Amino acid sequence: MVHELKKLNYEYNALEPMMSEETLQYHHGKHHATYVAKLNGFIVGTEYESKSLIDIIKSSDGVIFNNAAQVYNHDFFWDTLSPKETKPSDAVNNIISDQFGSIEDFKKTFFENAVSLFGSGWVWLCVDENNKLSIVKTANAETPITMGLKPLMTCDVWEHAYYVDYRNARPTYLENWWKLIDWDFVAENLKS
């Protein structure tokens, strides 16, 4: 199975001014594309060659895992974003408010986790089989898939996600990333 670079649901300039066209050209067109190309190269002639991305993540390690997980993480990240302003559905608002106090309390806790993640990685909103939400920090290529959690949304806090636009100002990036969240995507993930 050949894995392909995810086609975005929007143009590279659609997230401006929060995320520049230049950032998307590098982040999607170079970083993400490189993970896809490397994964395809590493799996040729191996047991992973015919497996889905999720199956590779669940059963591999080392460079194959790192590249497969980064492809998945980036695919999910791009789907978390929308150029159109969306609002949390009643279902999303209710579950977040029940478990975090309010959307604002959730945002504050999510940002604290994202700012405090040392080095490169991801911050996720996940749900478990008991409908319990959690904010999960993962380093490097790690993903909640290996923890048995279902991701609802993610924020990429690798520097390549924001350095062109914000240099080292991760908190400013996070504030602008928040404006791009596709809450409809979050609601779909919660439902399924």
Helices and strands as residue ranges (DSSP letters): H 21-26, I 27-32, H 33-43, H 53-59, H 62-80, H 90-100, H 103-116, E 121-127, E 133-139, G 144-147, E 150-156, G 159-161, H 163-166, H 170-178, H 183-191
